[in-house]
Amino acid sequence: MRWTIVGFSALGLTIAYLDRAALSVAMPYMSDEFHISDAMQGVMLSAFFWTYALFQIPSGWLLDRFGPRVVYPIAVGWWSIWTALTALARGVGSVMVFRLGLGIGEAPVQPANVKVVSRWFPRKERAFASSLFDMGQQIGTTLSIPVVTGLAFIGGWRLAFVVIGLAGMLWIVGWLAVYREPEEHPRVSAAELAHIHSDRENEPTTAATASGPTEVPWRNLVSDNQVWALTIGYVFRSLSGAFFLTWYPSYLLDDRGFSEADFGMVGWIPSLIAIGSTVLGGVVSDRLLAAGHSPNLARKIPIVTGLGISACIGFAPFIDSNLNLMILLTVSSAAHSFAGAAVLSLPAEVASSSDHVGAVAGFQNFGSQVGNLISPIAIGIFLTTSGGSYVGPLVGSAACCLVSAAIYLFWVRIKPVVTAPETVQEPAA
């Protein structure tokens, strides 16, 4: 049953990324209709992340308090409505309002998926399980190109937002029918439940948390060095990766001379390859853990390796051949995704108990959205002031990959967040 559950998590994230990536694919059509400058396009692409970032930490608290069965479908319903409303846009202002509403609804999605994995999987399977739901972002981004382009061709760009909004409503029905906590699920056998709890004794606990659920330790979280390491590491990872979610279509169409037909045929390749890379990163991390390596090492190897290789995106402006360019962008995107599953498994490694995973994941994903918020605005401003040159944005993306890799390598140390004065048991190596 746990694989069915994580499959629904992956589908939820797929729809979320289809929603958020739809604007970047529709932007060339909207720009022609609304006469939008490069700088304003950057602001519009960033608007979603303003509320998305702001509501990350409250979302984590809500998930720890009410659980994913309740919070997740409410969030999907909210964001689906705002997605469909985008079809009513009449200019820049209305688009931005709808994107701000979308950001509020999507804020719980990643903390919810992290919470689900922490509840439904033993530690030794969490990176792989995280890679399965994290595939959703690559699948959603991949689908956004043919879906939005095709629907725009059939009935205009507005139709795409209506159809994608309806997809979210259908997901809610399935989630409410399937999801329960593992201890309460009628389709979970005693053997599977024992497997889910098989290595919980190796997780960090305190006397306070061992006795039952406790309140989220906000003071300890805010002051904890490792929570800040996870947050800032994700800021720089997202600064490098947001390009593919926002300005990537405009880069190929406007700067590299791709036709709309060419873009529809090959633009989805980097995100498609990234799907397999995401799963591979999770498999590598869990196998390192199963081989007896410490969680610190098993999680860091795919993170640092992936981010280091992803920095090759900095060579993109200096490549003349569009074929070679697409190969380079595919490698960069795949390597960036290779790191994803291990990154997403870190909140469960750092949190003092499963009752606090949502809060830690909220902090981490807040860092992600700070990077996603800054990147499109910075790129738009740079394009305006440099006459449309992508050299700075792409080289800057490479630099952010390397900074993020350094943070995870030298700053992050997988250990529990201390929530009480009692002695904390260190996790098994």
VEXMILO-6758 format. One record per residue (C-alpha): residue number from 1; residue in three letters; x, y, z. Coordinates in nm, 3 decimals. Layout:
BEGIN
+-----+-----+---------+---------+---------+
:   k :   r :      px :      py :      pz :
+-----+-----+---------+---------+---------+
: NUM : ala :       X :       Y :       Z :
...
+-----+-----+---------+---------+---------+
//
This chain:
BEGIN
+-----+-----+---------+---------+---------+
:   k :   r :      px :      py :      pz :
+-----+-----+---------+---------+---------+
:   1 : met :   0.000 :   0.000 :   0.000 :
:   2 : arg :   0.287 :   0.237 :   0.070 :
:   3 : trp :   0.380 :   0.240 :  -0.301 :
:   4 : thr :   0.024 :   0.331 :  -0.395 :
:   5 : ile :   0.033 :   0.616 :  -0.144 :
:   6 : val :   0.359 :   0.758 :  -0.276 :
:   7 : gly :   0.220 :   0.721 :  -0.629 :
:   8 : phe :  -0.065 :   0.956 :  -0.537 :
:   9 : ser :   0.190 :   1.196 :  -0.387 :
:  10 : ala :   0.380 :   1.190 :  -0.716 :
:  11 : leu :   0.061 :   1.259 :  -0.909 :
:  12 : gly :  -0.022 :   1.552 :  -0.680 :
:  13 : leu :   0.322 :   1.704 :  -0.740 :
:  14 : thr :   0.286 :   1.640 :  -1.114 :
:  15 : ile :  -0.031 :   1.847 :  -1.123 :
:  16 : ala :   0.129 :   2.115 :  -0.906 :
:  17 : tyr :   0.424 :   2.155 :  -1.142 :
:  18 : leu :   0.199 :   2.141 :  -1.445 :
:  19 : asp :   0.008 :   2.433 :  -1.291 :
:  20 : arg :   0.311 :   2.641 :  -1.207 :
:  21 : ala :   0.507 :   2.572 :  -1.528 :
:  22 : ala :   0.206 :   2.648 :  -1.749 :
:  23 : leu :   0.268 :   3.022 :  -1.722 :
:  24 : ser :   0.625 :   3.002 :  -1.853 :
:  25 : val :   0.508 :   2.801 :  -2.156 :
:  26 : ala :   0.210 :   3.034 :  -2.213 :
:  27 : met :   0.418 :   3.348 :  -2.158 :
:  28 : pro :   0.517 :   3.401 :  -2.525 :
:  29 : tyr :   0.146 :   3.393 :  -2.619 :
:  30 : met :   0.047 :   3.619 :  -2.327 :
:  31 : ser :   0.333 :   3.857 :  -2.399 :
:  32 : asp :   0.207 :   3.912 :  -2.753 :
:  33 : glu :  -0.148 :   3.971 :  -2.628 :
:  34 : phe :  -0.066 :   4.194 :  -2.331 :
:  35 : his :   0.259 :   4.355 :  -2.466 :
:  36 : ile :   0.471 :   4.260 :  -2.165 :
:  37 : ser :   0.837 :   4.370 :  -2.128 :
:  38 : asp :   1.116 :   4.129 :  -2.025 :
:  39 : ala :   1.142 :   4.288 :  -1.680 :
:  40 : met :   0.768 :   4.257 :  -1.621 :
:  41 : gln :   0.770 :   3.898 :  -1.746 :
:  42 : gly :   1.027 :   3.822 :  -1.476 :
:  43 : val :   0.803 :   3.974 :  -1.210 :
:  44 : met :   0.502 :   3.777 :  -1.336 :
:  45 : leu :   0.696 :   3.450 :  -1.338 :
:  46 : ser :   0.814 :   3.523 :  -0.986 :
:  47 : ala :   0.476 :   3.625 :  -0.839 :
:  48 : phe :   0.371 :   3.266 :  -0.769 :
:  49 : phe :   0.673 :   3.218 :  -0.543 :
:  50 : trp :   0.596 :   3.521 :  -0.325 :
:  51 : thr :   0.299 :   3.359 :  -0.154 :
:  52 : tyr :   0.437 :   3.008 :  -0.206 :
:  53 : ala :   0.743 :   3.099 :   0.002 :
:  54 : leu :   0.545 :   3.296 :   0.261 :
:  55 : phe :   0.313 :   3.004 :   0.337 :
:  56 : gln :   0.576 :   2.728 :   0.355 :
:  57 : ile :   0.634 :   2.741 :   0.730 :
:  58 : pro :   0.262 :   2.774 :   0.822 :
:  59 : ser :   0.194 :   2.481 :   0.588 :
:  60 : gly :   0.443 :   2.266 :   0.777 :
:  61 : trp :   0.270 :   2.349 :   1.104 :
:  62 : leu :  -0.073 :   2.268 :   0.959 :
:  63 : leu :   0.053 :   1.933 :   0.828 :
:  64 : asp :   0.199 :   1.838 :   1.165 :
:  65 : arg :  -0.123 :   1.947 :   1.336 :
:  66 : phe :  -0.392 :   1.807 :   1.101 :
:  67 : gly :  -0.208 :   1.560 :   0.878 :
:  68 : pro :  -0.183 :   1.518 :   0.500 :
:  69 : arg :  -0.521 :   1.349 :   0.461 :
:  70 : val :  -0.693 :   1.678 :   0.550 :
:  71 : val :  -0.447 :   1.948 :   0.443 :
:  72 : tyr :  -0.334 :   1.808 :   0.108 :
:  73 : pro :  -0.677 :   1.791 :  -0.067 :
:  74 : ile :  -0.777 :   2.134 :   0.065 :
:  75 : ala :  -0.457 :   2.274 :  -0.083 :
:  76 : val :  -0.512 :   2.103 :  -0.419 :
:  77 : gly :  -0.870 :   2.230 :  -0.438 :
:  78 : trp :  -0.757 :   2.585 :  -0.363 :
:  79 : trp :  -0.478 :   2.590 :  -0.620 :
:  80 : ser :  -0.694 :   2.424 :  -0.888 :
:  81 : ile :  -0.951 :   2.702 :  -0.860 :
:  82 : trp :  -0.686 :   2.975 :  -0.897 :
:  83 : thr :  -0.531 :   2.793 :  -1.191 :
:  84 : ala :  -0.863 :   2.782 :  -1.376 :
:  85 : leu :  -0.929 :   3.148 :  -1.292 :
:  86 : thr :  -0.616 :   3.244 :  -1.488 :
:  87 : ala :  -0.823 :   3.190 :  -1.800 :
:  88 : leu :  -1.014 :   3.507 :  -1.706 :
:  89 : ala :  -0.700 :   3.725 :  -1.702 :
:  90 : arg :  -0.724 :   4.057 :  -1.883 :
:  91 : gly :  -0.377 :   4.190 :  -1.820 :
:  92 : val :  -0.064 :   4.176 :  -1.607 :
:  93 : gly :  -0.242 :   4.273 :  -1.284 :
:  94 : ser :  -0.503 :   3.999 :  -1.300 :
:  95 : val :  -0.245 :   3.735 :  -1.394 :
:  96 : met :  -0.039 :   3.828 :  -1.090 :
:  97 : val :  -0.341 :   3.808 :  -0.858 :
:  98 : phe :  -0.421 :   3.460 :  -0.984 :
:  99 : arg :  -0.058 :   3.350 :  -0.946 :
: 100 : leu :  -0.049 :   3.477 :  -0.588 :
: 101 : gly :  -0.358 :   3.270 :  -0.512 :
: 102 : leu :  -0.196 :   2.967 :  -0.676 :
: 103 : gly :   0.114 :   3.008 :  -0.458 :
: 104 : ile :  -0.091 :   2.995 :  -0.137 :
: 105 : gly :  -0.254 :   2.670 :  -0.242 :
: 106 : glu :   0.062 :   2.495 :  -0.355 :
: 107 : ala :   0.265 :   2.583 :  -0.044 :
: 108 : pro :   0.180 :   2.259 :   0.143 :
: 109 : val :   0.258 :   2.021 :  -0.145 :
: 110 : gln :   0.626 :   1.942 :  -0.081 :
: 111 : pro :   0.604 :   1.942 :   0.302 :
: 112 : ala :   0.301 :   1.714 :   0.264 :
: 113 : asn :   0.489 :   1.468 :   0.044 :
: 114 : val :   0.788 :   1.467 :   0.279 :
: 115 : lys :   0.551 :   1.407 :   0.571 :
: 116 : val :   0.381 :   1.120 :   0.386 :
: 117 : val :   0.713 :   0.948 :   0.317 :
: 118 : ser :   0.826 :   0.987 :   0.679 :
: 119 : arg :   0.504 :   0.821 :   0.797 :
: 120 : trp :   0.479 :   0.546 :   0.536 :
: 121 : phe :   0.840 :   0.433 :   0.477 :
: 122 : pro :   1.124 :   0.301 :   0.688 :
: 123 : arg :   1.439 :   0.508 :   0.687 :
: 124 : lys :   1.617 :   0.272 :   0.447 :
: 125 : glu :   1.356 :   0.336 :   0.172 :
: 126 : arg :   1.297 :   0.709 :   0.213 :
: 127 : ala :   1.536 :   0.846 :  -0.047 :
: 128 : phe :   1.394 :   0.613 :  -0.312 :
: 129 : ala :   1.037 :   0.692 :  -0.204 :
: 130 : ser :   1.121 :   1.063 :  -0.213 :
: 131 : ser :   1.258 :   1.018 :  -0.564 :
: 132 : leu :   0.927 :   0.865 :  -0.671 :
: 133 : phe :   0.715 :   1.157 :  -0.559 :
: 134 : asp :   0.980 :   1.407 :  -0.669 :
: 135 : met :   0.944 :   1.268 :  -1.022 :
: 136 : gly :   0.622 :   1.463 :  -1.022 :
: 137 : gln :   0.801 :   1.791 :  -1.072 :
: 138 : gln :   0.986 :   1.663 :  -1.378 :
: 139 : ile :   0.676 :   1.492 :  -1.517 :
: 140 : gly :   0.467 :   1.805 :  -1.464 :
: 141 : thr :   0.730 :   2.029 :  -1.621 :
: 142 : thr :   0.769 :   1.786 :  -1.911 :
: 143 : leu :   0.394 :   1.767 :  -1.971 :
: 144 : ser :   0.351 :   2.144 :  -1.949 :
: 145 : ile :   0.525 :   2.197 :  -2.283 :
: 146 : pro :   0.315 :   1.968 :  -2.507 :
: 147 : val :  -0.005 :   2.016 :  -2.301 :
: 148 : val :  -0.003 :   2.395 :  -2.292 :
: 149 : thr :   0.131 :   2.426 :  -2.647 :
: 150 : gly :  -0.125 :   2.178 :  -2.780 :
: 151 : leu :  -0.421 :   2.330 :  -2.594 :
: 152 : ala :  -0.311 :   2.680 :  -2.697 :
: 153 : phe :  -0.312 :   2.562 :  -3.058 :
: 154 : ile :  -0.659 :   2.410 :  -3.018 :
: 155 : gly :  -0.838 :   2.679 :  -2.819 :
: 156 : gly :  -0.590 :   2.943 :  -2.706 :
: 157 : trp :  -0.369 :   2.964 :  -2.398 :
: 158 : arg :  -0.669 :   3.023 :  -2.168 :
: 159 : leu :  -0.803 :   2.673 :  -2.233 :
: 160 : ala :  -0.485 :   2.520 :  -2.093 :
: 161 : phe :  -0.541 :   2.670 :  -1.748 :
: 162 : val :  -0.901 :   2.546 :  -1.732 :
: 163 : val :  -0.806 :   2.189 :  -1.824 :
: 164 : ile :  -0.516 :   2.178 :  -1.576 :
: 165 : gly :  -0.742 :   2.314 :  -1.300 :
: 166 : leu :  -0.991 :   2.032 :  -1.360 :
: 167 : ala :  -0.713 :   1.773 :  -1.328 :
: 168 : gly :  -0.651 :   1.884 :  -0.969 :
: 169 : met :  -1.015 :   1.840 :  -0.876 :
: 170 : leu :  -1.010 :   1.481 :  -0.999 :
: 171 : trp :  -0.698 :   1.409 :  -0.788 :
: 172 : ile :  -0.882 :   1.511 :  -0.471 :
: 173 : val :  -1.137 :   1.233 :  -0.518 :
: 174 : gly :  -0.865 :   0.969 :  -0.543 :
: 175 : trp :  -0.668 :   1.100 :  -0.244 :
: 176 : leu :  -0.966 :   1.102 :  -0.010 :
: 177 : ala :  -1.051 :   0.747 :  -0.115 :
: 178 : val :  -0.699 :   0.610 :  -0.069 :
: 179 : tyr :  -0.509 :   0.798 :   0.202 :
: 180 : arg :  -0.508 :   0.704 :   0.570 :
: 181 : glu :  -0.228 :   0.685 :   0.825 :
: 182 : pro :  -0.057 :   0.343 :   0.801 :
: 183 : glu :  -0.176 :   0.236 :   1.146 :
: 184 : glu :  -0.536 :   0.312 :   1.047 :
: 185 : his :  -0.539 :   0.188 :   0.687 :
: 186 : pro :  -0.760 :  -0.118 :   0.629 :
: 187 : arg :  -0.544 :  -0.236 :   0.337 :
: 188 : val :  -0.215 :  -0.236 :   0.529 :
: 189 : ser :  -0.118 :  -0.583 :   0.645 :
: 190 : ala :   0.053 :  -0.651 :   0.974 :
: 191 : ala :   0.367 :  -0.747 :   0.779 :
: 192 : glu :   0.376 :  -0.417 :   0.589 :
: 193 : leu :   0.314 :  -0.217 :   0.905 :
: 194 : ala :   0.601 :  -0.400 :   1.076 :
: 195 : his :   0.821 :  -0.321 :   0.774 :
: 196 : ile :   0.729 :   0.049 :   0.789 :
: 197 : his :   0.833 :   0.061 :   1.154 :
: 198 : ser :   1.129 :  -0.176 :   1.110 :
: 199 : asp :   1.409 :   0.077 :   1.161 :
: 200 : arg :   1.231 :   0.349 :   1.356 :
: 201 : glu :   1.438 :   0.256 :   1.659 :
: 202 : asn :   1.742 :   0.391 :   1.475 :
: 203 : glu :   1.588 :   0.736 :   1.437 :
: 204 : pro :   1.669 :   1.021 :   1.676 :
: 205 : thr :   1.429 :   1.047 :   1.969 :
: 206 : thr :   1.412 :   1.224 :   2.300 :
: 207 : ala :   1.230 :   1.140 :   2.616 :
: 208 : ala :   0.975 :   1.402 :   2.521 :
: 209 : thr :   0.911 :   1.274 :   2.173 :
: 210 : ala :   0.923 :   0.906 :   2.266 :
: 211 : ser :   0.619 :   0.943 :   2.488 :
: 212 : gly :   0.396 :   1.067 :   2.203 :
: 213 : pro :   0.335 :   1.360 :   1.970 :
: 214 : thr :   0.467 :   1.693 :   2.093 :
: 215 : glu :   0.418 :   2.052 :   1.990 :
: 216 : val :   0.638 :   2.177 :   1.707 :
: 217 : pro :   0.955 :   2.316 :   1.868 :
: 218 : trp :   0.956 :   2.652 :   1.688 :
: 219 : arg :   1.216 :   2.819 :   1.908 :
: 220 : asn :   1.455 :   2.527 :   1.865 :
: 221 : leu :   1.394 :   2.506 :   1.491 :
: 222 : val :   1.460 :   2.876 :   1.431 :
: 223 : ser :   1.781 :   2.867 :   1.636 :
: 224 : asp :   1.911 :   2.535 :   1.502 :
: 225 : asn :   2.220 :   2.557 :   1.284 :
: 226 : gln :   2.125 :   2.257 :   1.073 :
: 227 : val :   1.777 :   2.383 :   0.989 :
: 228 : trp :   1.943 :   2.698 :   0.853 :
: 229 : ala :   2.190 :   2.483 :   0.660 :
: 230 : leu :   1.905 :   2.294 :   0.491 :
: 231 : thr :   1.722 :   2.620 :   0.420 :
: 232 : ile :   2.014 :   2.815 :   0.273 :
: 233 : gly :   2.143 :   2.514 :   0.082 :
: 234 : tyr :   1.804 :   2.493 :  -0.088 :
: 235 : val :   1.802 :   2.868 :  -0.160 :
: 236 : phe :   2.107 :   2.829 :  -0.383 :
: 237 : arg :   1.987 :   2.499 :  -0.533 :
: 238 : ser :   1.665 :   2.671 :  -0.642 :
: 239 : leu :   1.848 :   2.979 :  -0.768 :
: 240 : ser :   2.020 :   2.745 :  -1.012 :
: 241 : gly :   1.720 :   2.528 :  -1.099 :
: 242 : ala :   1.448 :   2.795 :  -1.135 :
: 243 : phe :   1.574 :   2.878 :  -1.484 :
: 244 : phe :   1.420 :   2.558 :  -1.623 :
: 245 : leu :   1.085 :   2.636 :  -1.458 :
: 246 : thr :   1.063 :   3.000 :  -1.568 :
: 247 : trp :   1.288 :   3.142 :  -1.844 :
: 248 : tyr :   1.385 :   2.820 :  -2.024 :
: 249 : pro :   1.110 :   2.838 :  -2.292 :
: 250 : ser :   1.182 :   3.206 :  -2.365 :
: 251 : tyr :   1.556 :   3.132 :  -2.384 :
: 252 : leu :   1.511 :   2.869 :  -2.655 :
: 253 : leu :   1.246 :   3.062 :  -2.847 :
: 254 : asp :   1.384 :   3.415 :  -2.826 :
: 255 : asp :   1.760 :   3.377 :  -2.784 :
: 256 : arg :   1.839 :   3.048 :  -2.958 :
: 257 : gly :   1.597 :   3.087 :  -3.248 :
: 258 : phe :   1.382 :   2.777 :  -3.188 :
: 259 : ser :   1.050 :   2.781 :  -3.369 :
: 260 : glu :   0.737 :   2.696 :  -3.170 :
: 261 : ala :   0.724 :   2.362 :  -3.351 :
: 262 : asp :   1.090 :   2.288 :  -3.269 :
: 263 : phe :   1.034 :   2.380 :  -2.907 :
: 264 : gly :   0.726 :   2.159 :  -2.886 :
: 265 : met :   0.927 :   1.867 :  -3.026 :
: 266 : val :   1.245 :   1.888 :  -2.814 :
: 267 : gly :   1.188 :   2.137 :  -2.531 :
: 268 : trp :   1.057 :   1.866 :  -2.298 :
: 269 : ile :   1.364 :   1.640 :  -2.330 :
: 270 : pro :   1.566 :   1.777 :  -2.031 :
: 271 : ser :   1.278 :   1.734 :  -1.789 :
: 272 : leu :   1.195 :   1.389 :  -1.931 :
: 273 : ile :   1.549 :   1.261 :  -1.874 :
: 274 : ala :   1.541 :   1.420 :  -1.529 :
: 275 : ile :   1.260 :   1.183 :  -1.430 :
: 276 : gly :   1.489 :   0.881 :  -1.448 :
: 277 : ser :   1.773 :   1.077 :  -1.290 :
: 278 : thr :   1.556 :   1.161 :  -0.990 :
: 279 : val :   1.483 :   0.793 :  -0.926 :
: 280 : leu :   1.847 :   0.698 :  -0.979 :
: 281 : gly :   1.957 :   0.950 :  -0.716 :
: 282 : gly :   1.716 :   0.800 :  -0.463 :
: 283 : val :   1.829 :   0.445 :  -0.539 :
: 284 : val :   2.197 :   0.538 :  -0.503 :
: 285 : ser :   2.138 :   0.712 :  -0.170 :
: 286 : asp :   1.936 :   0.426 :  -0.018 :
: 287 : arg :   2.182 :   0.162 :  -0.140 :
: 288 : leu :   2.469 :   0.351 :   0.017 :
: 289 : leu :   2.273 :   0.353 :   0.343 :
: 290 : ala :   2.192 :  -0.018 :   0.310 :
: 291 : ala :   2.562 :  -0.091 :   0.249 :
: 292 : gly :   2.643 :   0.041 :   0.594 :
: 293 : his :   2.750 :   0.395 :   0.515 :
: 294 : ser :   2.639 :   0.668 :   0.753 :
: 295 : pro :   2.325 :   0.867 :   0.664 :
: 296 : asn :   2.549 :   1.174 :   0.644 :
: 297 : leu :   2.753 :   1.016 :   0.364 :
: 298 : ala :   2.469 :   0.829 :   0.193 :
: 299 : arg :   2.264 :   1.146 :   0.149 :
: 300 : lys :   2.552 :   1.379 :   0.060 :
: 301 : ile :   2.713 :   1.181 :  -0.223 :
: 302 : pro :   2.422 :   1.221 :  -0.470 :
: 303 : ile :   2.358 :   1.579 :  -0.358 :
: 304 : val :   2.711 :   1.709 :  -0.402 :
: 305 : thr :   2.781 :   1.505 :  -0.716 :
: 306 : gly :   2.457 :   1.611 :  -0.882 :
: 307 : leu :   2.494 :   1.980 :  -0.806 :
: 308 : gly :   2.857 :   1.980 :  -0.913 :
: 309 : ile :   2.778 :   1.830 :  -1.253 :
: 310 : ser :   2.473 :   2.054 :  -1.296 :
: 311 : ala :   2.705 :   2.355 :  -1.295 :
: 312 : cys :   2.788 :   2.270 :  -1.658 :
: 313 : ile :   2.492 :   2.494 :  -1.748 :
: 314 : gly :   2.739 :   2.783 :  -1.728 :
: 315 : phe :   2.886 :   2.675 :  -2.063 :
: 316 : ala :   2.552 :   2.706 :  -2.246 :
: 317 : pro :   2.594 :   3.066 :  -2.375 :
: 318 : phe :   2.923 :   2.973 :  -2.541 :
: 319 : ile :   2.788 :   2.679 :  -2.744 :
: 320 : asp :   2.686 :   2.756 :  -3.102 :
: 321 : ser :   2.519 :   2.429 :  -3.197 :
: 322 : asn :   2.161 :   2.395 :  -3.072 :
: 323 : leu :   2.203 :   2.017 :  -3.072 :
: 324 : asn :   2.501 :   2.041 :  -2.838 :
: 325 : leu :   2.312 :   2.300 :  -2.635 :
: 326 : met :   2.021 :   2.062 :  -2.577 :
: 327 : ile :   2.263 :   1.786 :  -2.473 :
: 328 : leu :   2.427 :   2.022 :  -2.223 :
: 329 : leu :   2.096 :   2.145 :  -2.082 :
: 330 : thr :   1.974 :   1.786 :  -2.051 :
: 331 : val :   2.286 :   1.685 :  -1.857 :
: 332 : ser :   2.253 :   1.988 :  -1.629 :
: 333 : ser :   1.883 :   1.926 :  -1.562 :
: 334 : ala :   1.937 :   1.552 :  -1.501 :
: 335 : ala :   2.226 :   1.614 :  -1.261 :
: 336 : his :   2.025 :   1.875 :  -1.070 :
: 337 : ser :   1.743 :   1.623 :  -1.031 :
: 338 : phe :   1.985 :   1.346 :  -0.928 :
: 339 : ala :   2.040 :   1.541 :  -0.607 :
: 340 : gly :   1.669 :   1.594 :  -0.538 :
: 341 : ala :   1.562 :   1.276 :  -0.360 :
: 342 : ala :   1.846 :   1.288 :  -0.108 :
: 343 : val :   1.773 :   1.657 :  -0.037 :
: 344 : leu :   1.407 :   1.579 :   0.024 :
: 345 : ser :   1.495 :   1.295 :   0.262 :
: 346 : leu :   1.691 :   1.531 :   0.489 :
: 347 : pro :   1.399 :   1.674 :   0.695 :
: 348 : ala :   1.313 :   1.324 :   0.816 :
: 349 : glu :   1.683 :   1.273 :   0.906 :
: 350 : val :   1.710 :   1.602 :   1.094 :
: 351 : ala :   1.370 :   1.621 :   1.266 :
: 352 : ser :   1.357 :   1.492 :   1.621 :
: 353 : ser :   1.051 :   1.278 :   1.541 :
: 354 : ser :   0.800 :   1.217 :   1.264 :
: 355 : asp :   0.568 :   1.462 :   1.441 :
: 356 : his :   0.802 :   1.747 :   1.344 :
: 357 : val :   0.897 :   1.647 :   0.989 :
: 358 : gly :   0.639 :   1.880 :   0.834 :
: 359 : ala :   0.782 :   2.180 :   1.019 :
: 360 : val :   1.142 :   2.106 :   0.918 :
: 361 : ala :   1.031 :   2.041 :   0.559 :
: 362 : gly :   0.844 :   2.372 :   0.564 :
: 363 : phe :   1.162 :   2.557 :   0.659 :
: 364 : gln :   1.362 :   2.374 :   0.393 :
: 365 : asn :   1.106 :   2.436 :   0.121 :
: 366 : phe :   1.084 :   2.801 :   0.227 :
: 367 : gly :   1.449 :   2.824 :   0.126 :
: 368 : ser :   1.364 :   2.664 :  -0.206 :
: 369 : gln :   1.100 :   2.923 :  -0.280 :
: 370 : val :   1.321 :   3.215 :  -0.184 :
: 371 : gly :   1.553 :   3.102 :  -0.462 :
: 372 : asn :   1.263 :   3.047 :  -0.700 :
: 373 : leu :   1.131 :   3.394 :  -0.618 :
: 374 : ile :   1.458 :   3.577 :  -0.673 :
: 375 : ser :   1.575 :   3.397 :  -0.987 :
: 376 : pro :   1.311 :   3.497 :  -1.246 :
: 377 : ile :   1.311 :   3.863 :  -1.135 :
: 378 : ala :   1.690 :   3.880 :  -1.143 :
: 379 : ile :   1.701 :   3.720 :  -1.489 :
: 380 : gly :   1.433 :   3.959 :  -1.620 :
: 381 : ile :   1.621 :   4.263 :  -1.488 :
: 382 : phe :   1.950 :   4.135 :  -1.631 :
: 383 : leu :   1.794 :   4.076 :  -1.973 :
: 384 : thr :   1.652 :   4.427 :  -1.974 :
: 385 : thr :   1.978 :   4.594 :  -1.875 :
: 386 : ser :   2.206 :   4.377 :  -2.093 :
: 387 : gly :   2.010 :   4.393 :  -2.415 :
: 388 : gly :   1.875 :   4.040 :  -2.383 :
: 389 : ser :   2.199 :   3.854 :  -2.301 :
: 390 : tyr :   2.161 :   3.521 :  -2.117 :
: 391 : val :   2.533 :   3.495 :  -2.034 :
: 392 : gly :   2.496 :   3.637 :  -1.683 :
: 393 : pro :   2.190 :   3.430 :  -1.586 :
: 394 : leu :   2.339 :   3.100 :  -1.705 :
: 395 : val :   2.685 :   3.155 :  -1.558 :
: 396 : gly :   2.518 :   3.273 :  -1.237 :
: 397 : ser :   2.311 :   2.955 :  -1.230 :
: 398 : ala :   2.631 :   2.750 :  -1.248 :
: 399 : ala :   2.783 :   2.947 :  -0.960 :
: 400 : cys :   2.475 :   2.885 :  -0.746 :
: 401 : cys :   2.503 :   2.508 :  -0.812 :
: 402 : leu :   2.857 :   2.511 :  -0.674 :
: 403 : val :   2.767 :   2.724 :  -0.372 :
: 404 : ser :   2.478 :   2.489 :  -0.289 :
: 405 : ala :   2.704 :   2.183 :  -0.323 :
: 406 : ala :   2.954 :   2.343 :  -0.084 :
: 407 : ile :   2.682 :   2.415 :   0.174 :
: 408 : tyr :   2.559 :   2.055 :   0.172 :
: 409 : leu :   2.915 :   1.922 :   0.182 :
: 410 : phe :   3.062 :   2.137 :   0.458 :
: 411 : trp :   2.770 :   2.276 :   0.659 :
: 412 : val :   2.494 :   2.014 :   0.665 :
: 413 : arg :   2.539 :   1.748 :   0.932 :
: 414 : ile :   2.258 :   1.498 :   0.968 :
: 415 : lys :   2.162 :   1.502 :   1.334 :
: 416 : pro :   1.842 :   1.553 :   1.534 :
: 417 : val :   1.706 :   1.895 :   1.626 :
: 418 : val :   1.716 :   1.916 :   2.006 :
: 419 : thr :   1.363 :   1.978 :   2.133 :
: 420 : ala :   1.409 :   1.923 :   2.504 :
: 421 : pro :   1.690 :   1.939 :   2.758 :
: 422 : glu :   1.702 :   1.560 :   2.778 :
: 423 : thr :   1.996 :   1.381 :   2.624 :
: 424 : val :   1.950 :   1.312 :   2.256 :
: 425 : gln :   2.034 :   0.971 :   2.117 :
: 426 : glu :   2.253 :   0.994 :   1.807 :
: 427 : pro :   2.125 :   0.809 :   1.497 :
: 428 : ala :   2.303 :   0.488 :   1.408 :
: 429 : ala :   2.585 :   0.531 :   1.157 :
+-----+-----+---------+---------+---------+
//
